[in-house]
Amino acid sequence: MRRVERKVVGYVYESPSVREFTFVVSRDAEDVGVGDYVVVREPDSDGRELLGRVEDVRRDVHEGIKGEIAKASMVSGRPVPELDWTVVARVEVLGALEDGRLRDPRMPARPTDAVYRLPESELEELFSKGEVFLGRLKDSRARVFLGLNELITLHCAVLGMTGSGKSYTVGVLIEEMARHDIPVVVIDPHGEYTSLREPSHDRERLERWGLEPEGLDDVEVFAPPHSEGVKDYPITIDTTKLEVDDFEVLAPELSKRKAAPQVLEEVVKELQRRYRETGEKYSLEDVVEELDAQAKRARASGDVVQYQAARAVLRDLRPLLRYGIFDMAESPDLRRHVRPGRVLVLNLRGVPDRAQQIVVTHFLRRLFELRQRDEIPPVFVVLEEAHNFAPAGEERSSSKTALSVVRDFAREGRKFLAGLCVVSQRPGRVDTTVLSQCNTMIVLRTANPDDLENIRKSGEGITREALERIKGLPTGTAFVTGSAIRIPAFVDVRPRMTRHGGETPDVREIVERWKEDDAEEDLDLGI
């Protein structure tokens, strides 16, 4: 991008601290608006400049402002600049620019000093130091790149209410990871990422960004064996590797029957004993058969308590058999399937929450262990619906067992190049320990006060003004802050090259299809 000469847009009026100043906008610069980036020379420094972002613009009819500027000009011995006295902009100082790096400011801006708007060429220089192409600065053509290493080693979070463009943004991150040969594992509770191998249909928008539709070449989709969802391979867990605590999650009726935990423990320990002695593995079906046999023995002996306890556990476990997840083999074999540039999608659409908890716990723990031993490449893990697997205090229950392993992964994964991307539409319901480990925040439109407060507490560089703007962001625009970006910024996320699988359905189209189906059915019936 060709370098453009800077333009004076006004003069400093007031500077109450090193982190803030206001300036009066020049008559020929009335297009100054919220979100513009400006610089002013830092007083008593050797060429450093204060970089700021316009947070508010107002029209001020107070005539005294002219007198204040005149007074400051007389004290400094400078001529009174020709100004538009009615437009005043308030600026948040982001830092002091020195040799292309951002430092803490030491001195506040000096009244009457000239304020310059940064041209797009300089903005691109500031925001293009990373490898992950996220999009463009809002209302600008300057491209924004995030640091690849920071996203993986220091984790990230993509947060935003339903319909804000959250999963679409995650799709962009996955495309970029694959482009840099980073393996990605997606925990996908709703089957939104099975379309990654298909090219986008939005060719016209992509062309405006200089991009082309292109599906990812190396995508493997895993789903429960008996599910109707898209899959290449089954998701199965070796039941012999589950502990008694895991079965207790699968059987919430345990808490309602006094003897139920004991019955379940006896059955599992007996099957584990046989496995140790004979090497013969067992599946969930074997556990159910053994419980059924125990229930029959209890009934025959007249032991009502034992009989009712076994039947209670069976009521919970039997429905899980139809998913075929808890078998005698493990799939995916992460050591074999996690390869450079490959995306693994664990499609859990339609799987009950208690079974999802066990799947997430098992595979996250396994990924962490394999990275500890350097048996798989550095990996980027996307955890969709994170509030279900790492809930905040008031949302926790005994069935949310994935929390402990998600916390461990967030705290320790960075040491072993196992990156975590936390995704949620309810950040206020995400465990603060997990969220605070995400050093880069990508925040799309969010309006709930609890969610905004949790974002503010967990992220750096998120001011009250930024939170106010986040409430009204258009779909696909995000506030990005943290270690992967040099300067906090509002970013228009680039279009996806792959097809987005999480579009909000058009209700009218669906109703029309139903009407057509009904009409065809009536014809078949001769109505």
Residue pairs with C-beta under 8 A, 6 or more apart in sequence:
1 120
1 121
1 124
1 141
1 142
2 121
3 119
3 121
3 122
4 119
4 120
4 121
5 119
6 39
6 116
6 117
6 118
6 119
6 122
7 29
7 116
7 117
7 119
8 26
8 29
8 114
8 115
8 116
9 23
9 25
9 26
9 29
9 32
9 36
9 38
9 115
9 116
9 117
10 23
10 24
10 25
10 26
10 29
10 32
10 83
10 89
10 114
10 115
11 23
11 24
11 26
11 69
11 81
11 83
11 111
11 112
11 113
11 114
11 115
12 21
12 22
12 23
12 40
12 109
12 110
12 111
12 112
12 113
12 115
13 21
13 22
13 23
13 24
13 65
13 68
13 69
13 88
13 111
14 21
14 22
14 111
15 21
15 22
15 108
15 109
15 110
15 111
16 108
17 108
18 93
18 105
18 106
18 107
18 108
19 92
19 93
19 105
20 90
20 91
20 92
20 93
21 40
21 50
21 52
21 90
21 91
21 93
21 108
21 109
22 88
22 89
22 90
22 91
23 38
23 40
23 88
23 89
23 91
23 115
24 65
24 69
24 83
24 84
24 85
24 87
24 88
25 32
25 57
25 83
25 84
25 87
25 88
25 89
26 81
26 82
26 83
26 84
27 82
27 83
27 84
29 117
30 84
30 87
32 54
32 57
32 87
32 89
32 117
33 54
33 57
33 139
34 54
34 55
34 56
34 57
34 469
35 53
35 54
35 138
35 139
35 490
36 53
36 54
36 117
37 51
37 52
37 53
37 54
37 117
37 118
37 123
38 51
38 52
38 53
38 54
38 91
38 115
38 116
38 117
38 118
39 49
39 50
39 51
39 52
39 97
39 115
39 116
39 118
40 49
40 50
40 52
40 109
40 113
40 114
40 115
40 116
41 48
41 49
41 50
41 110
41 113
41 114
42 48
42 49
42 50
42 96
42 105
42 106
42 107
42 109
43 107
43 108
43 109
43 110
43 113
44 107
45 96
45 106
45 107
47 98
48 96
48 97
48 98
48 103
49 96
49 97
50 93
50 95
50 96
50 97
50 105
50 109
51 93
51 94
51 95
51 96
51 97
51 102
51 118
51 487
52 91
52 92
52 93
52 94
53 91
53 92
53 94
53 488
54 89
54 90
54 91
55 90
55 91
55 92
55 463
55 465
56 89
56 90
56 465
57 87
57 88
57 89
57 90
58 87
58 88
58 89
58 90
59 86
59 87
59 88
60 85
60 86
60 87
60 88
61 86
63 85
65 85
65 88
66 83
66 85
69 80
69 81
69 83
69 111
69 112
70 80
72 111
72 112
73 79
73 80
73 81
73 112
76 111
76 112
78 112
81 112
91 115
92 463
92 465
93 105
93 109
94 102
94 461
94 487
94 488
95 102
95 103
95 104
95 105
95 487
96 102
96 103
96 104
96 105
96 106
97 103
100 125
100 126
102 486
102 487
118 126
120 140
120 141
120 142
121 142
123 137
123 140
123 142
124 142
124 143
126 486
126 487
127 137
127 142
127 143
127 144
127 145
127 485
127 486
127 487
127 489
128 142
128 143
128 144
128 145
129 145
129 147
129 486
130 145
130 146
130 147
130 148
130 150
130 484
130 485
131 145
131 146
131 147
131 148
131 176
131 180
132 145
132 146
132 147
132 148
132 151
132 173
132 176
132 177
132 180
132 484
133 143
133 144
133 145
133 176
133 494
134 144
134 145
134 146
134 169
134 172
134 173
134 176
134 442
134 480
134 491
134 493
134 494
135 143
135 144
135 172
135 478
135 491
135 492
135 493
135 494
136 142
136 143
136 144
136 491
136 492
136 494
137 144
137 489
137 490
137 491
137 492
138 477
138 489
138 490
138 491
138 492
139 492
144 480
144 485
144 489
144 491
146 440
146 480
146 484
146 485
147 483
147 484
147 485
148 176
148 177
148 180
148 182
150 439
150 440
150 482
150 483
150 484
151 173
151 380
151 419
151 421
151 440
151 484
152 182
152 378
152 380
152 414
152 417
152 418
152 419
153 414
153 417
153 419
154 414
154 438
154 439
154 440
154 482
154 483
154 484
155 410
155 413
155 414
155 419
155 420
155 421
155 422
155 437
155 438
155 439
155 440
156 173
156 419
156 420
156 421
156 422
156 438
156 439
156 440
156 441
156 442
156 482
156 484
157 386
157 421
157 422
157 423
157 424
157 427
157 435
157 438
157 440
157 441
157 442
157 458
158 166
158 169
158 170
158 173
158 421
158 422
158 423
158 442
158 444
158 478
159 166
159 422
159 423
159 424
159 425
159 427
159 441
159 442
159 443
159 444
159 446
159 451
159 455
160 166
160 169
160 425
160 443
160 444
160 445
160 446
160 478
161 425
161 444
161 445
161 446
161 447
161 448
161 451
162 425
163 445
163 475
163 504
164 425
164 444
164 445
164 446
164 473
164 475
165 444
165 445
165 475
165 476
165 477
165 478
165 493
166 423
166 425
166 444
167 192
167 193
167 384
167 423
167 500
167 502
168 476
168 493
168 496
168 500
168 502
169 442
169 444
169 476
169 478
169 493
170 193
170 382
170 384
170 421
170 423
171 193
171 196
171 496
171 498
171 500
172 493
172 494
172 496
173 380
173 382
173 421
174 184
174 186
174 193
174 196
174 216
174 343
174 382
175 196
175 216
175 496
175 497
175 498
177 184
177 343
177 380
178 184
178 216
178 218
178 341
178 342
178 343
181 340
181 341
182 340
182 341
182 377
182 378
182 379
182 380
183 338
183 339
183 340
183 341
183 342
183 343
183 344
183 376
183 377
183 378
183 379
183 380
184 342
184 343
184 344
184 379
184 380
184 381
184 382
185 334
185 338
185 343
185 344
185 346
185 363
185 367
185 379
185 380
185 381
185 382
186 193
186 343
186 344
186 345
186 346
186 381
186 382
186 384
187 346
187 348
187 360
187 363
187 364
187 381
187 382
187 383
187 384
187 389
188 194
188 345
188 346
188 347
188 348
188 349
188 382
188 384
189 348
189 349
189 351
189 356
189 384
189 385
189 388
190 349
190 384
190 385
190 502
191 223
191 229
191 230
191 347
191 348
191 349
191 501
192 384
192 501
192 502
193 343
193 345
193 347
193 382
193 384
193 501
193 502
194 221
194 229
194 230
194 345
194 347
194 501
195 498
195 499
195 500
195 501
196 215
196 216
196 219
196 343
196 345
196 498
196 499
196 501
197 215
197 216
197 217
197 219
197 498
198 215
198 498
198 499
199 213
199 214
199 215
199 497
199 498
199 499
200 206
200 213
200 214
200 495
200 496
200 497
200 498
200 499
200 500
201 213
201 499
202 213
202 495
202 496
203 212
203 213
205 495
206 212
206 213
206 495
206 497
209 494
209 495
211 494
211 495
211 497
212 497
213 497
214 497
214 498
215 497
215 498
215 499
216 343
216 498
218 339
218 341
218 342
218 343
219 342
219 343
219 345
220 232
220 233
220 332
220 337
220 342
220 343
220 344
220 345
221 230
221 231
221 232
221 233
221 345
221 347
222 231
222 232
222 233
222 234
222 235
222 331
222 332
222 344
222 345
222 346
222 347
223 229
223 230
223 231
223 234
223 235
223 346
223 347
223 348
223 349
224 234
224 235
224 323
224 324
224 325
224 348
224 350
224 351
225 234
225 235
225 236
225 323
225 324
225 325
225 327
226 322
226 323
226 324
227 323
227 347
227 349
227 350
227 351
228 350
229 347
229 349
229 350
230 347
231 347
233 331
233 332
234 324
234 331
235 325
235 331
235 332
235 346
235 347
235 348
235 359
236 324
236 325
236 326
236 327
236 329
236 330
236 331
237 325
237 326
237 327
237 330
237 358
237 359
237 362
238 281
238 327
238 328
238 329
238 330
239 281
239 282
239 283
239 284
239 286
239 287
239 326
239 327
239 328
240 271
240 272
240 275
240 281
240 282
240 328
241 330
241 362
242 268
242 326
242 358
242 362
244 264
244 265
244 268
244 269
245 401
246 358
246 361
246 401
247 264
247 268
247 287
247 317
248 254
248 261
248 264
248 398
249 354
249 357
249 358
249 398
249 399
249 401
250 316
250 317
250 320
250 354
250 355
250 358
251 260
251 264
251 312
251 313
251 316
251 317
252 316
252 354
252 398
252 399
253 260
253 312
253 313
253 315
253 316
254 260
254 261
254 264
254 312
254 313
254 316
255 398
256 312
257 308
257 309
257 312
257 313
258 305
258 309
259 305
259 306
259 308
259 309
260 309
260 310
260 312
260 313
262 309
263 291
263 294
263 306
263 309
263 310
263 313
264 291
264 313
266 294
267 287
267 290
267 291
267 294
268 287
270 290
271 282
271 286
271 287
271 290
274 280
274 282
275 281
275 282
281 328
282 328
283 326
283 327
283 328
284 317
284 320
284 321
284 325
284 326
284 327
285 321
287 317
288 314
288 317
288 318
288 321
291 310
291 313
291 314
291 317
292 310
292 314
294 306
294 310
295 306
295 307
295 310
295 311
295 314
298 304
298 306
298 307
298 310
299 307
319 352
320 326
320 352
320 355
323 351
323 355
325 351
325 355
325 359
332 344
332 346
334 363
334 366
334 367
334 370
334 376
335 370
335 375
335 376
337 344
338 344
338 367
338 370
338 376
338 377
338 379
339 377
340 377
346 359
346 363
348 356
348 359
351 359
353 388
353 399
354 399
356 388
356 389
357 389
357 399
357 400
357 401
357 402
358 401
360 383
360 389
360 402
360 405
360 406
361 401
361 402
361 404
361 405
364 381
364 402
364 405
364 406
364 409
365 405
367 376
367 379
367 381
367 409
367 418
368 405
368 408
368 409
368 412
368 413
368 416
368 418
370 376
371 378
371 379
371 413
371 416
371 417
371 418
372 416
374 416
378 417
378 418
378 419
379 417
379 418
379 419
380 419
380 421
381 409
381 413
381 418
381 419
381 420
381 421
382 421
382 423
383 389
383 390
383 406
383 420
383 421
383 422
383 423
384 423
385 423
385 424
386 406
386 422
386 423
386 424
386 430
386 434
387 395
387 424
387 425
387 426
387 427
387 429
387 430
388 400
389 400
389 402
389 403
389 406
390 402
390 403
390 406
390 407
390 410
390 422
390 430
390 431
390 434
391 400
391 403
391 429
391 430
391 431
392 428
392 429
392 430
392 431
392 432
392 454
393 431
395 429
396 403
403 431
406 420
406 431
406 434
407 431
407 433
407 434
409 418
409 420
410 420
410 422
410 433
410 434
410 437
410 438
411 433
411 437
413 419
413 420
414 437
420 437
420 438
422 430
422 434
422 435
422 438
424 430
426 448
426 451
427 435
427 446
427 451
427 454
427 455
427 458
428 448
428 450
428 451
428 452
428 453
428 454
429 450
429 451
430 454
432 454
432 457
432 458
435 454
435 458
436 457
436 458
438 458
438 459
438 482
439 460
439 482
439 483
439 484
440 480
440 481
440 482
440 483
440 484
440 485
441 455
441 458
441 459
441 462
441 479
441 480
441 481
441 482
442 478
442 479
442 480
443 455
443 459
443 462
443 470
443 478
443 479
443 480
443 481
444 470
444 473
444 475
444 476
444 477
444 478
445 470
445 471
445 472
445 473
445 474
445 475
445 477
446 452
446 455
446 470
446 471
447 471
452 467
452 470
452 471
455 462
455 467
455 470
456 462
456 464
456 467
459 481
459 482
460 481
460 482
461 481
461 482
461 488
462 479
462 481
462 488
466 479
466 481
466 488
469 479
469 490
470 479
473 479
473 490
476 492
476 493
477 490
477 491
477 492
477 493
478 490
478 491
478 493
479 488
479 489
479 490
479 491
480 488
480 489
480 490
480 491
481 488
481 489
